[in-house]
Structure formats: C-alpha cells, structure tokens
Amino acid sequence: MIDLHMHTFFSDGELIPSELVRRAEVIGYKAMAITDHVDISNYDLVVPRIIKAAKELTKSGNITVLPGAEITHAPPSSIKDLATAIRDLGAKVIIVHGESIVEPVATGTNLCAVQADIDILAHPGLVDDETCELAKANGIYFEITSRKGHSLTNGYVAAMAKKYDIPMVLNSDTHSCGDMLSASNAKKVLLGAGLTKQQIEKTLNNSKEIVSKKL
C-alpha cells in the first residue's frame, strides 16, 4: 500500500510523524507522504519540519516517507505562487484540497490548482470539464479518497477522470491511525468508485510511479 495524503499534528492530524510512520509501516505500507495542511500563514514553518522528519524516518525504517503539503482553503488566486514557494522549500508531493461537497472550499480552487505546480488534486468534488482538460494537459492526478464525506463524489470524479484520461491515485487522507487503509480495503474503495479490475491495478500503480519519480 502507498498513501500520498496523510496528516500529522503539524496540522489537524492526531499523531506525531514518528508514530504515523511506524503505524503505517507495521500494517504493510511501502511508501507514504506526509502532507499537512498549509496556507500562506504556516507553509514556511510546517514544510521544513516535515522534510526533516521524512528524511530521518526513511533512513531509520523500512518505509519510504516523502515530504509534502496540502494547500487547504487558500484563496484560489494564491495557489500558484504558494505551490511554487512550497516546491522551492523541497516538498516532493504537493496536494491541493479540492472543492469537496462537504466543505465550503472557494469556487475556483480546482481550476487554479490544476494550473499550478502540484501533483494531486484531492477530493475535487463535482469537477468540471475545463478543470479536467487542464489537469490532463499538466499531468496532475485526481484523487479517489476513502475519507468520510469527501468520498461521496468518488464515482463522479472517477467517471470524469476516465472521460479525460486523467491518471488517478487512491489516498486515505489519514488524520488518525484508524483512517489507514489495508490493501484489501483499498481495492474495495476503488471498486466502489466504479473502476474495473484493470483500472484498479493501474490506479494503484500510479502511486508507485509518483514515488519513483520523487526519489
């Protein structure tokens, strides 16, 4: 299992990085990204700490830990510059908190996100055609999520991704240890989103490809 969307107490997660990584390692994760919530107010504090933790925990364990960040509820017009600043600090995986139907994310977040230097648009909700076209052109992945609430539109997101040939990844959006996914449950979430067996394997392999590119 590879999970590229996980949180620690650097934002609203429950665990310190060491415990999050250890719990992931024990249940069989091979790689993960720590992607705590950031905006203009805290990215320069959070990202360097995640980078430090990821480096040390990868060196000392049997799991690859990538440092990242999730741009969350930032004004859409600020996303591009913020993503560039986060990348310049050394973040390997940059996610934008998409327009989930269960949170008041600003309209235009999805569209601005796919025009920025990011890797994954998380739980994008009822994503539109223009956003899909730009995501495809810019090599941005759409997230299928197991997170309660955000997962309500998984079927729609998957259908749009398939329509525009946008690569998908499966993430847990972990905030506590109970959110982590087993390999069997990961496949069930993707099956529930309407993916075929072949599409499931491709989606899971996409995460491996991202990790390989970031090492």
Biotite code that builds the C-alpha atoms (Angstrom):
import biotite.structure as struc

atoms = struc.array([
    struc.Atom([0.000, 0.000, 0.000], chain_id="A", res_id=1, res_name="MET", atom_name="CA", element="C"),
    struc.Atom([1.162, 3.509, -0.873], chain_id="A", res_id=2, res_name="ILE", atom_name="CA", element="C"),
    struc.Atom([-0.618, 6.558, 0.524], chain_id="A", res_id=3, res_name="ASP", atom_name="CA", element="C"),
    struc.Atom([0.296, 10.055, -0.611], chain_id="A", res_id=4, res_name="LEU", atom_name="CA", element="C"),
    struc.Atom([-2.118, 12.058, 1.552], chain_id="A", res_id=5, res_name="HIS", atom_name="CA", element="C"),
    struc.Atom([-1.560, 11.794, 5.313], chain_id="A", res_id=6, res_name="MET", atom_name="CA", element="C"),
    struc.Atom([-1.630, 14.290, 8.191], chain_id="A", res_id=7, res_name="HIS", atom_name="CA", element="C"),
    struc.Atom([0.186, 14.702, 11.497], chain_id="A", res_id=8, res_name="THR", atom_name="CA", element="C"),
    struc.Atom([-0.204, 17.067, 14.417], chain_id="A", res_id=9, res_name="PHE", atom_name="CA", element="C"),
    struc.Atom([1.628, 19.671, 12.341], chain_id="A", res_id=10, res_name="PHE", atom_name="CA", element="C"),
    struc.Atom([-1.916, 20.421, 11.127], chain_id="A", res_id=11, res_name="SER", atom_name="CA", element="C"),
    struc.Atom([-5.079, 18.596, 12.216], chain_id="A", res_id=12, res_name="ASP", atom_name="CA", element="C"),
    struc.Atom([-3.809, 15.023, 12.457], chain_id="A", res_id=13, res_name="GLY", atom_name="CA", element="C"),
    struc.Atom([-3.620, 13.216, 15.791], chain_id="A", res_id=14, res_name="GLU", atom_name="CA", element="C"),
    struc.Atom([-0.156, 11.669, 15.591], chain_id="A", res_id=15, res_name="LEU", atom_name="CA", element="C"),
    struc.Atom([3.421, 12.883, 15.551], chain_id="A", res_id=16, res_name="ILE", atom_name="CA", element="C"),
    struc.Atom([5.299, 11.882, 12.388], chain_id="A", res_id=17, res_name="PRO", atom_name="CA", element="C"),
    struc.Atom([7.218, 9.041, 14.069], chain_id="A", res_id=18, res_name="SER", atom_name="CA", element="C"),
    struc.Atom([4.051, 7.318, 15.263], chain_id="A", res_id=19, res_name="GLU", atom_name="CA", element="C"),
    struc.Atom([2.199, 7.854, 11.998], chain_id="A", res_id=20, res_name="LEU", atom_name="CA", element="C"),
    struc.Atom([5.054, 6.340, 10.022], chain_id="A", res_id=21, res_name="VAL", atom_name="CA", element="C"),
    struc.Atom([5.550, 3.443, 12.435], chain_id="A", res_id=22, res_name="ARG", atom_name="CA", element="C"),
    struc.Atom([1.862, 2.515, 12.352], chain_id="A", res_id=23, res_name="ARG", atom_name="CA", element="C"),
    struc.Atom([1.867, 2.685, 8.554], chain_id="A", res_id=24, res_name="ALA", atom_name="CA", element="C"),
    struc.Atom([4.967, 0.517, 8.388], chain_id="A", res_id=25, res_name="GLU", atom_name="CA", element="C"),
    struc.Atom([3.510, -2.138, 10.689], chain_id="A", res_id=26, res_name="VAL", atom_name="CA", element="C"),
    struc.Atom([0.354, -2.594, 8.597], chain_id="A", res_id=27, res_name="ILE", atom_name="CA", element="C"),
    struc.Atom([2.382, -3.000, 5.433], chain_id="A", res_id=28, res_name="GLY", atom_name="CA", element="C"),
    struc.Atom([2.719, 0.410, 3.818], chain_id="A", res_id=29, res_name="TYR", atom_name="CA", element="C"),
    struc.Atom([5.709, 0.592, 1.483], chain_id="A", res_id=30, res_name="LYS", atom_name="CA", element="C"),
    struc.Atom([5.675, 4.352, 0.946], chain_id="A", res_id=31, res_name="ALA", atom_name="CA", element="C"),
    struc.Atom([3.739, 7.396, 2.120], chain_id="A", res_id=32, res_name="MET", atom_name="CA", element="C"),
    struc.Atom([3.720, 11.171, 2.001], chain_id="A", res_id=33, res_name="ALA", atom_name="CA", element="C"),
    struc.Atom([3.180, 13.487, 4.936], chain_id="A", res_id=34, res_name="ILE", atom_name="CA", element="C"),
    struc.Atom([1.024, 16.292, 3.562], chain_id="A", res_id=35, res_name="THR", atom_name="CA", element="C"),
    struc.Atom([-0.122, 18.560, 6.341], chain_id="A", res_id=36, res_name="ASP", atom_name="CA", element="C"),
    struc.Atom([-2.489, 21.453, 5.715], chain_id="A", res_id=37, res_name="HIS", atom_name="CA", element="C"),
    struc.Atom([-0.802, 24.722, 4.799], chain_id="A", res_id=38, res_name="VAL", atom_name="CA", element="C"),
    struc.Atom([-1.557, 28.191, 3.521], chain_id="A", res_id=39, res_name="ASP", atom_name="CA", element="C"),
    struc.Atom([0.441, 31.400, 3.341], chain_id="A", res_id=40, res_name="ILE", atom_name="CA", element="C"),
    struc.Atom([0.488, 31.675, 7.151], chain_id="A", res_id=41, res_name="SER", atom_name="CA", element="C"),
    struc.Atom([2.317, 28.461, 8.001], chain_id="A", res_id=42, res_name="ASN", atom_name="CA", element="C"),
    struc.Atom([3.906, 26.760, 4.981], chain_id="A", res_id=43, res_name="TYR", atom_name="CA", element="C"),
    struc.Atom([7.393, 28.028, 5.838], chain_id="A", res_id=44, res_name="ASP", atom_name="CA", element="C"),
    struc.Atom([7.099, 26.586, 9.344], chain_id="A", res_id=45, res_name="LEU", atom_name="CA", element="C"),
    struc.Atom([5.474, 23.246, 8.528], chain_id="A", res_id=46, res_name="VAL", atom_name="CA", element="C"),
    struc.Atom([7.199, 22.108, 5.350], chain_id="A", res_id=47, res_name="VAL", atom_name="CA", element="C"),
    struc.Atom([10.805, 22.231, 6.664], chain_id="A", res_id=48, res_name="PRO", atom_name="CA", element="C"),
    struc.Atom([9.772, 20.162, 9.693], chain_id="A", res_id=49, res_name="ARG", atom_name="CA", element="C"),
    struc.Atom([8.087, 17.580, 7.516], chain_id="A", res_id=50, res_name="ILE", atom_name="CA", element="C"),
    struc.Atom([11.189, 17.417, 5.315], chain_id="A", res_id=51, res_name="ILE", atom_name="CA", element="C"),
    struc.Atom([13.386, 16.822, 8.363], chain_id="A", res_id=52, res_name="LYS", atom_name="CA", element="C"),
    struc.Atom([11.094, 14.120, 9.732], chain_id="A", res_id=53, res_name="ALA", atom_name="CA", element="C"),
    struc.Atom([10.689, 12.378, 6.377], chain_id="A", res_id=54, res_name="ALA", atom_name="CA", element="C"),
    struc.Atom([14.423, 12.192, 5.832], chain_id="A", res_id=55, res_name="LYS", atom_name="CA", element="C"),
    struc.Atom([15.140, 10.733, 9.253], chain_id="A", res_id=56, res_name="GLU", atom_name="CA", element="C"),
    struc.Atom([12.243, 8.266, 9.254], chain_id="A", res_id=57, res_name="LEU", atom_name="CA", element="C"),
    struc.Atom([13.072, 6.955, 5.794], chain_id="A", res_id=58, res_name="THR", atom_name="CA", element="C"),
    struc.Atom([16.666, 6.412, 6.858], chain_id="A", res_id=59, res_name="LYS", atom_name="CA", element="C"),
    struc.Atom([15.756, 4.573, 10.038], chain_id="A", res_id=60, res_name="SER", atom_name="CA", element="C"),
    struc.Atom([12.847, 2.424, 8.857], chain_id="A", res_id=61, res_name="GLY", atom_name="CA", element="C"),
    struc.Atom([11.597, 0.123, 6.132], chain_id="A", res_id=62, res_name="ASN", atom_name="CA", element="C"),
    struc.Atom([9.266, 2.614, 4.512], chain_id="A", res_id=63, res_name="ILE", atom_name="CA", element="C"),
    struc.Atom([9.820, 5.496, 2.100], chain_id="A", res_id=64, res_name="THR", atom_name="CA", element="C"),
    struc.Atom([8.485, 8.768, 3.508], chain_id="A", res_id=65, res_name="VAL", atom_name="CA", element="C"),
    struc.Atom([8.070, 11.686, 1.115], chain_id="A", res_id=66, res_name="LEU", atom_name="CA", element="C"),
    struc.Atom([7.726, 15.233, 2.447], chain_id="A", res_id=67, res_name="PRO", atom_name="CA", element="C"),
    struc.Atom([4.765, 17.163, 1.148], chain_id="A", res_id=68, res_name="GLY", atom_name="CA", element="C"),
    struc.Atom([1.977, 19.596, 1.890], chain_id="A", res_id=69, res_name="ALA", atom_name="CA", element="C"),
    struc.Atom([-1.722, 20.064, 1.223], chain_id="A", res_id=70, res_name="GLU", atom_name="CA", element="C"),
    struc.Atom([-2.696, 23.607, 0.266], chain_id="A", res_id=71, res_name="ILE", atom_name="CA", element="C"),
    struc.Atom([-6.001, 23.991, 2.061], chain_id="A", res_id=72, res_name="THR", atom_name="CA", element="C"),
    struc.Atom([-8.714, 26.670, 1.845], chain_id="A", res_id=73, res_name="HIS", atom_name="CA", element="C"),
    struc.Atom([-6.206, 29.153, 0.439], chain_id="A", res_id=74, res_name="ALA", atom_name="CA", element="C"),
    struc.Atom([-7.654, 31.880, -1.798], chain_id="A", res_id=75, res_name="PRO", atom_name="CA", element="C"),
    struc.Atom([-7.638, 30.424, -5.318], chain_id="A", res_id=76, res_name="PRO", atom_name="CA", element="C"),
    struc.Atom([-5.551, 33.305, -6.665], chain_id="A", res_id=77, res_name="SER", atom_name="CA", element="C"),
    struc.Atom([-2.755, 32.473, -4.205], chain_id="A", res_id=78, res_name="SER", atom_name="CA", element="C"),
    struc.Atom([-2.437, 28.770, -5.030], chain_id="A", res_id=79, res_name="ILE", atom_name="CA", element="C"),
    struc.Atom([0.047, 29.044, -7.891], chain_id="A", res_id=80, res_name="LYS", atom_name="CA", element="C"),
    struc.Atom([2.558, 31.204, -6.001], chain_id="A", res_id=81, res_name="ASP", atom_name="CA", element="C"),
    struc.Atom([2.105, 29.171, -2.831], chain_id="A", res_id=82, res_name="LEU", atom_name="CA", element="C"),
    struc.Atom([2.764, 25.897, -4.662], chain_id="A", res_id=83, res_name="ALA", atom_name="CA", element="C"),
    struc.Atom([5.937, 27.343, -6.156], chain_id="A", res_id=84, res_name="THR", atom_name="CA", element="C"),
    struc.Atom([7.158, 28.501, -2.739], chain_id="A", res_id=85, res_name="ALA", atom_name="CA", element="C"),
    struc.Atom([6.439, 25.097, -1.211], chain_id="A", res_id=86, res_name="ILE", atom_name="CA", element="C"),
    struc.Atom([8.245, 23.317, -4.031], chain_id="A", res_id=87, res_name="ARG", atom_name="CA", element="C"),
    struc.Atom([11.225, 25.639, -3.606], chain_id="A", res_id=88, res_name="ASP", atom_name="CA", element="C"),
    struc.Atom([11.453, 24.614, 0.062], chain_id="A", res_id=89, res_name="LEU", atom_name="CA", element="C"),
    struc.Atom([11.845, 20.988, -1.023], chain_id="A", res_id=90, res_name="GLY", atom_name="CA", element="C"),
    struc.Atom([8.389, 19.433, -0.793], chain_id="A", res_id=91, res_name="ALA", atom_name="CA", element="C"),
    struc.Atom([8.145, 16.362, -3.018], chain_id="A", res_id=92, res_name="LYS", atom_name="CA", element="C"),
    struc.Atom([4.356, 15.857, -3.061], chain_id="A", res_id=93, res_name="VAL", atom_name="CA", element="C"),
    struc.Atom([2.073, 18.880, -3.293], chain_id="A", res_id=94, res_name="ILE", atom_name="CA", element="C"),
    struc.Atom([-1.664, 18.403, -2.998], chain_id="A", res_id=95, res_name="ILE", atom_name="CA", element="C"),
    struc.Atom([-4.466, 20.937, -3.204], chain_id="A", res_id=96, res_name="VAL", atom_name="CA", element="C"),
    struc.Atom([-7.583, 20.449, -1.090], chain_id="A", res_id=97, res_name="HIS", atom_name="CA", element="C"),
    struc.Atom([-10.180, 20.358, -3.857], chain_id="A", res_id=98, res_name="GLY", atom_name="CA", element="C"),
    struc.Atom([-13.785, 21.518, -3.930], chain_id="A", res_id=99, res_name="GLU", atom_name="CA", element="C"),
    struc.Atom([-15.247, 18.747, -1.795], chain_id="A", res_id=100, res_name="SER", atom_name="CA", element="C"),
    struc.Atom([-19.022, 18.989, -1.491], chain_id="A", res_id=101, res_name="ILE", atom_name="CA", element="C"),
    struc.Atom([-18.824, 18.654, 2.310], chain_id="A", res_id=102, res_name="VAL", atom_name="CA", element="C"),
    struc.Atom([-16.665, 21.743, 2.929], chain_id="A", res_id=103, res_name="GLU", atom_name="CA", element="C"),
    struc.Atom([-17.014, 25.404, 1.902], chain_id="A", res_id=104, res_name="PRO", atom_name="CA", element="C"),
    struc.Atom([-13.990, 25.408, -0.409], chain_id="A", res_id=105, res_name="VAL", atom_name="CA", element="C"),
    struc.Atom([-13.861, 28.551, -2.525], chain_id="A", res_id=106, res_name="ALA", atom_name="CA", element="C"),
    struc.Atom([-15.164, 28.244, -6.060], chain_id="A", res_id=107, res_name="THR", atom_name="CA", element="C"),
    struc.Atom([-12.256, 28.318, -8.484], chain_id="A", res_id=108, res_name="GLY", atom_name="CA", element="C"),
    struc.Atom([-9.930, 26.300, -6.240], chain_id="A", res_id=109, res_name="THR", atom_name="CA", element="C"),
    struc.Atom([-9.947, 23.282, -8.574], chain_id="A", res_id=110, res_name="ASN", atom_name="CA", element="C"),
    struc.Atom([-9.275, 25.375, -11.659], chain_id="A", res_id=111, res_name="LEU", atom_name="CA", element="C"),
    struc.Atom([-6.432, 27.354, -10.093], chain_id="A", res_id=112, res_name="CYS", atom_name="CA", element="C"),
    struc.Atom([-4.948, 24.174, -8.634], chain_id="A", res_id=113, res_name="ALA", atom_name="CA", element="C"),
    struc.Atom([-4.519, 22.434, -11.985], chain_id="A", res_id=114, res_name="VAL", atom_name="CA", element="C"),
    struc.Atom([-2.695, 25.483, -13.326], chain_id="A", res_id=115, res_name="GLN", atom_name="CA", element="C"),
    struc.Atom([-0.117, 25.337, -10.506], chain_id="A", res_id=116, res_name="ALA", atom_name="CA", element="C"),
    struc.Atom([2.956, 23.174, -9.889], chain_id="A", res_id=117, res_name="ASP", atom_name="CA", element="C"),
    struc.Atom([1.152, 20.477, -7.911], chain_id="A", res_id=118, res_name="ILE", atom_name="CA", element="C"),
    struc.Atom([0.928, 16.704, -8.110], chain_id="A", res_id=119, res_name="ASP", atom_name="CA", element="C"),
    struc.Atom([-2.545, 15.735, -6.914], chain_id="A", res_id=120, res_name="ILE", atom_name="CA", element="C"),
    struc.Atom([-5.947, 17.423, -6.789], chain_id="A", res_id=121, res_name="LEU", atom_name="CA", element="C"),
    struc.Atom([-7.519, 15.890, -3.705], chain_id="A", res_id=122, res_name="ALA", atom_name="CA", element="C"),
    struc.Atom([-11.234, 15.075, -3.486], chain_id="A", res_id=123, res_name="HIS", atom_name="CA", element="C"),
    struc.Atom([-12.174, 17.573, -6.219], chain_id="A", res_id=124, res_name="PRO", atom_name="CA", element="C"),
    struc.Atom([-15.922, 17.046, -5.862], chain_id="A", res_id=125, res_name="GLY", atom_name="CA", element="C"),
    struc.Atom([-18.057, 17.888, -8.892], chain_id="A", res_id=126, res_name="LEU", atom_name="CA", element="C"),
    struc.Atom([-15.074, 18.769, -11.034], chain_id="A", res_id=127, res_name="VAL", atom_name="CA", element="C"),
    struc.Atom([-15.861, 20.491, -14.336], chain_id="A", res_id=128, res_name="ASP", atom_name="CA", element="C"),
    struc.Atom([-14.705, 19.911, -17.917], chain_id="A", res_id=129, res_name="ASP", atom_name="CA", element="C"),
    struc.Atom([-12.268, 22.842, -18.071], chain_id="A", res_id=130, res_name="GLU", atom_name="CA", element="C"),
    struc.Atom([-10.502, 21.656, -14.929], chain_id="A", res_id=131, res_name="THR", atom_name="CA", element="C"),
    struc.Atom([-10.268, 18.152, -16.361], chain_id="A", res_id=132, res_name="CYS", atom_name="CA", element="C"),
    struc.Atom([-8.775, 19.369, -19.621], chain_id="A", res_id=133, res_name="GLU", atom_name="CA", element="C"),
    struc.Atom([-6.095, 21.363, -17.803], chain_id="A", res_id=134, res_name="LEU", atom_name="CA", element="C"),
    struc.Atom([-5.359, 18.558, -15.351], chain_id="A", res_id=135, res_name="ALA", atom_name="CA", element="C"),
    struc.Atom([-4.749, 16.194, -18.243], chain_id="A", res_id=136, res_name="LYS", atom_name="CA", element="C"),
    struc.Atom([-2.558, 18.703, -20.070], chain_id="A", res_id=137, res_name="ALA", atom_name="CA", element="C"),
    struc.Atom([-0.497, 19.452, -16.951], chain_id="A", res_id=138, res_name="ASN", atom_name="CA", element="C"),
    struc.Atom([-0.049, 15.878, -15.736], chain_id="A", res_id=139, res_name="GLY", atom_name="CA", element="C"),
    struc.Atom([-1.987, 16.291, -12.497], chain_id="A", res_id=140, res_name="ILE", atom_name="CA", element="C"),
    struc.Atom([-3.542, 13.277, -10.790], chain_id="A", res_id=141, res_name="TYR", atom_name="CA", element="C"),
    struc.Atom([-7.095, 13.117, -9.433], chain_id="A", res_id=142, res_name="PHE", atom_name="CA", element="C"),
    struc.Atom([-7.575, 11.590, -6.015], chain_id="A", res_id=143, res_name="GLU", atom_name="CA", element="C"),
    struc.Atom([-10.032, 8.863, -5.148], chain_id="A", res_id=144, res_name="ILE", atom_name="CA", element="C"),
    struc.Atom([-10.383, 9.007, -1.387], chain_id="A", res_id=145, res_name="THR", atom_name="CA", element="C"),
    struc.Atom([-11.523, 6.788, 1.445], chain_id="A", res_id=146, res_name="SER", atom_name="CA", element="C"),
    struc.Atom([-12.103, 9.832, 3.656], chain_id="A", res_id=147, res_name="ARG", atom_name="CA", element="C"),
    struc.Atom([-15.645, 10.051, 5.037], chain_id="A", res_id=148, res_name="LYS", atom_name="CA", element="C"),
    struc.Atom([-17.638, 12.799, 3.327], chain_id="A", res_id=149, res_name="GLY", atom_name="CA", element="C"),
    struc.Atom([-15.063, 13.571, 0.677], chain_id="A", res_id=150, res_name="HIS", atom_name="CA", element="C"),
    struc.Atom([-15.637, 10.092, -0.748], chain_id="A", res_id=151, res_name="SER", atom_name="CA", element="C"),
    struc.Atom([-19.270, 10.877, -1.637], chain_id="A", res_id=152, res_name="LEU", atom_name="CA", element="C"),
    struc.Atom([-18.236, 12.058, -5.098], chain_id="A", res_id=153, res_name="THR", atom_name="CA", element="C"),
    struc.Atom([-15.686, 9.318, -5.828], chain_id="A", res_id=154, res_name="ASN", atom_name="CA", element="C"),
    struc.Atom([-17.874, 7.868, -8.566], chain_id="A", res_id=155, res_name="GLY", atom_name="CA", element="C"),
    struc.Atom([-18.238, 11.226, -10.305], chain_id="A", res_id=156, res_name="TYR", atom_name="CA", element="C"),
    struc.Atom([-14.518, 12.015, -10.007], chain_id="A", res_id=157, res_name="VAL", atom_name="CA", element="C"),
    struc.Atom([-13.605, 8.598, -11.405], chain_id="A", res_id=158, res_name="ALA", atom_name="CA", element="C"),
    struc.Atom([-16.029, 8.980, -14.303], chain_id="A", res_id=159, res_name="ALA", atom_name="CA", element="C"),
    struc.Atom([-14.578, 12.377, -15.235], chain_id="A", res_id=160, res_name="MET", atom_name="CA", element="C"),
    struc.Atom([-11.026, 11.070, -14.888], chain_id="A", res_id=161, res_name="ALA", atom_name="CA", element="C"),
    struc.Atom([-11.816, 8.182, -17.225], chain_id="A", res_id=162, res_name="LYS", atom_name="CA", element="C"),
    struc.Atom([-13.547, 10.509, -19.694], chain_id="A", res_id=163, res_name="LYS", atom_name="CA", element="C"),
    struc.Atom([-10.465, 12.734, -19.968], chain_id="A", res_id=164, res_name="TYR", atom_name="CA", element="C"),
    struc.Atom([-7.853, 10.010, -19.404], chain_id="A", res_id=165, res_name="ASP", atom_name="CA", element="C"),
    struc.Atom([-6.594, 11.661, -16.211], chain_id="A", res_id=166, res_name="ILE", atom_name="CA", element="C"),
    struc.Atom([-4.488, 9.373, -14.000], chain_id="A", res_id=167, res_name="PRO", atom_name="CA", element="C"),
    struc.Atom([-5.959, 8.592, -10.602], chain_id="A", res_id=168, res_name="MET", atom_name="CA", element="C"),
    struc.Atom([-4.456, 7.745, -7.225], chain_id="A", res_id=169, res_name="VAL", atom_name="CA", element="C"),
    struc.Atom([-6.082, 6.318, -4.126], chain_id="A", res_id=170, res_name="LEU", atom_name="CA", element="C"),
    struc.Atom([-5.374, 8.046, -0.802], chain_id="A", res_id=171, res_name="ASN", atom_name="CA", element="C"),
    struc.Atom([-6.772, 7.771, 2.703], chain_id="A", res_id=172, res_name="SER", atom_name="CA", element="C"),
    struc.Atom([-6.432, 11.410, 3.826], chain_id="A", res_id=173, res_name="ASP", atom_name="CA", element="C"),
    struc.Atom([-5.401, 9.936, 7.169], chain_id="A", res_id=174, res_name="THR", atom_name="CA", element="C"),
    struc.Atom([-5.851, 12.060, 10.282], chain_id="A", res_id=175, res_name="HIS", atom_name="CA", element="C"),
    struc.Atom([-5.776, 9.244, 12.851], chain_id="A", res_id=176, res_name="SER", atom_name="CA", element="C"),
    struc.Atom([-4.497, 5.675, 12.895], chain_id="A", res_id=177, res_name="CYS", atom_name="CA", element="C"),
    struc.Atom([-7.973, 4.288, 12.217], chain_id="A", res_id=178, res_name="GLY", atom_name="CA", element="C"),
    struc.Atom([-8.053, 6.019, 8.830], chain_id="A", res_id=179, res_name="ASP", atom_name="CA", element="C"),
    struc.Atom([-5.252, 3.946, 7.327], chain_id="A", res_id=180, res_name="MET", atom_name="CA", element="C"),
    struc.Atom([-6.163, 1.535, 4.542], chain_id="A", res_id=181, res_name="LEU", atom_name="CA", element="C"),
    struc.Atom([-5.401, -2.138, 4.176], chain_id="A", res_id=182, res_name="SER", atom_name="CA", element="C"),
    struc.Atom([-4.605, -3.375, 0.692], chain_id="A", res_id=183, res_name="ALA", atom_name="CA", element="C"),
    struc.Atom([-7.929, -5.230, 0.508], chain_id="A", res_id=184, res_name="SER", atom_name="CA", element="C"),
    struc.Atom([-9.978, -2.206, 1.572], chain_id="A", res_id=185, res_name="ASN", atom_name="CA", element="C"),
    struc.Atom([-8.093, -0.018, -0.891], chain_id="A", res_id=186, res_name="ALA", atom_name="CA", element="C"),
    struc.Atom([-9.307, -2.188, -3.741], chain_id="A", res_id=187, res_name="LYS", atom_name="CA", element="C"),
    struc.Atom([-12.857, -2.133, -2.376], chain_id="A", res_id=188, res_name="LYS", atom_name="CA", element="C"),
    struc.Atom([-12.890, 1.683, -2.345], chain_id="A", res_id=189, res_name="VAL", atom_name="CA", element="C"),
    struc.Atom([-11.769, 1.754, -5.967], chain_id="A", res_id=190, res_name="LEU", atom_name="CA", element="C"),
    struc.Atom([-14.291, -0.895, -6.955], chain_id="A", res_id=191, res_name="LEU", atom_name="CA", element="C"),
    struc.Atom([-16.980, 1.184, -5.274], chain_id="A", res_id=192, res_name="GLY", atom_name="CA", element="C"),
    struc.Atom([-15.888, 4.190, -7.329], chain_id="A", res_id=193, res_name="ALA", atom_name="CA", element="C"),
    struc.Atom([-16.708, 2.237, -10.490], chain_id="A", res_id=194, res_name="GLY", atom_name="CA", element="C"),
    struc.Atom([-13.252, 1.110, -11.552], chain_id="A", res_id=195, res_name="LEU", atom_name="CA", element="C"),
    struc.Atom([-12.644, -2.188, -13.310], chain_id="A", res_id=196, res_name="THR", atom_name="CA", element="C"),
    struc.Atom([-10.022, -4.648, -12.099], chain_id="A", res_id=197, res_name="LYS", atom_name="CA", element="C"),
    struc.Atom([-7.594, -3.341, -14.724], chain_id="A", res_id=198, res_name="GLN", atom_name="CA", element="C"),
    struc.Atom([-8.281, 0.276, -13.765], chain_id="A", res_id=199, res_name="GLN", atom_name="CA", element="C"),
    struc.Atom([-7.780, -0.568, -10.089], chain_id="A", res_id=200, res_name="ILE", atom_name="CA", element="C"),
    struc.Atom([-4.352, -2.025, -10.751], chain_id="A", res_id=201, res_name="GLU", atom_name="CA", element="C"),
    struc.Atom([-3.430, 0.991, -12.877], chain_id="A", res_id=202, res_name="LYS", atom_name="CA", element="C"),
    struc.Atom([-4.546, 3.406, -10.165], chain_id="A", res_id=203, res_name="THR", atom_name="CA", element="C"),
    struc.Atom([-2.529, 1.618, -7.503], chain_id="A", res_id=204, res_name="LEU", atom_name="CA", element="C"),
    struc.Atom([0.468, 1.524, -9.815], chain_id="A", res_id=205, res_name="ASN", atom_name="CA", element="C"),
    struc.Atom([0.186, 5.289, -10.400], chain_id="A", res_id=206, res_name="ASN", atom_name="CA", element="C"),
    struc.Atom([1.151, 5.856, -6.776], chain_id="A", res_id=207, res_name="SER", atom_name="CA", element="C"),
    struc.Atom([4.250, 3.707, -7.252], chain_id="A", res_id=208, res_name="LYS", atom_name="CA", element="C"),
    struc.Atom([5.190, 5.757, -10.293], chain_id="A", res_id=209, res_name="GLU", atom_name="CA", element="C"),
    struc.Atom([4.868, 9.028, -8.363], chain_id="A", res_id=210, res_name="ILE", atom_name="CA", element="C"),
    struc.Atom([7.116, 7.718, -5.610], chain_id="A", res_id=211, res_name="VAL", atom_name="CA", element="C"),
    struc.Atom([9.708, 6.546, -8.139], chain_id="A", res_id=212, res_name="SER", atom_name="CA", element="C"),
    struc.Atom([9.752, 9.974, -9.797], chain_id="A", res_id=213, res_name="LYS", atom_name="CA", element="C"),
    struc.Atom([10.186, 11.787, -6.478], chain_id="A", res_id=214, res_name="LYS", atom_name="CA", element="C"),
    struc.Atom([13.110, 9.765, -5.146], chain_id="A", res_id=215, res_name="LEU", atom_name="CA", element="C"),
])
